[in-house]
Amino acid sequence: TYYTGYTTDVDRRVAEHNDGTAAKYTRGRRPVELVHVESYKSQSAAMRREYEIKQLRRPAKKQLIQSEA
């Protein structure tokens, strides 16, 4: 599955997901692997993009990830 979220510290957040202290959604899906990152200057812009990605169906998310490879 793909988890989408925003943070100010990517390394810390991935570590939290992997040690079970982050979102309940990822606790049963460890280890978490980071496959895509985007950066934004404002929290509001990041949250808008997070919402957009969460609205995508799995094939579109997969295409987004593969577009960086």
C-alpha positions in Angstrom: 0.0 0.0 0.0 1.0 3.6 -0.3 0.9 6.0 2.6 0.8 9.8 1.9 1.7 12.4 4.5 3.6 15.6 5.0 6.4 16.5 7.4 9.1 19.0 8.0 11.7 16.2 8.7 11.5 13.3 6.3 14.2 11.1 7.9 12.6 11.5 11.4 9.1 10.7 10.0 10.2 7.6 8.2 12.0 6.4 11.4 8.8 7.1 13.4 6.8 5.0 11.0 9.3 2.2 11.2 9.5 2.1 15.0 5.7 2.2 15.3 5.3 5.7 16.9 3.8 7.4 13.8 0.4 6.9 12.1 -1.6 3.8 13.1 -2.0 3.1 9.4 1.7 2.2 9.0 2.1 0.2 12.2 0.9 -3.0 10.7 2.7 -2.4 7.4 6.3 -2.1 8.4 9.0 -1.7 7.3 8.1 1.5 5.6 10.0 2.4 2.5 10.2 6.0 1.2 9.5 6.0 -2.6 8.6 9.6 -3.4 9.3 13.1 -1.9 8.1 16.5 -2.9 9.1 19.8 -1.3 7.0 22.9 -0.8 7.7 26.4 0.7 4.5 26.5 2.8 2.6 24.1 4.9 -0.7 25.0 3.1 0.8 24.1 -0.3 2.1 20.8 1.1 -1.2 20.0 2.6 -3.0 20.8 -0.7 -0.6 18.5 -2.6 -1.1 15.8 0.1 -4.8 15.9 -0.5 -4.4 15.7 -4.3 -2.2 12.6 -4.0 -4.6 11.0 -1.6 -7.4 11.4 -4.2 -5.4 9.5 -6.8 -6.1 5.9 -7.5 -3.3 3.3 -7.1 -2.2 3.2 -10.8 -1.8 7.0 -10.8 0.2 6.9 -7.6 2.4 4.2 -9.1 2.9 6.3 -12.2 3.9 9.3 -10.0 6.5 7.2 -8.2 7.9 5.7 -11.5 8.1 9.1 -13.1 11.1 9.9 -10.9 13.0 6.7 -11.7 
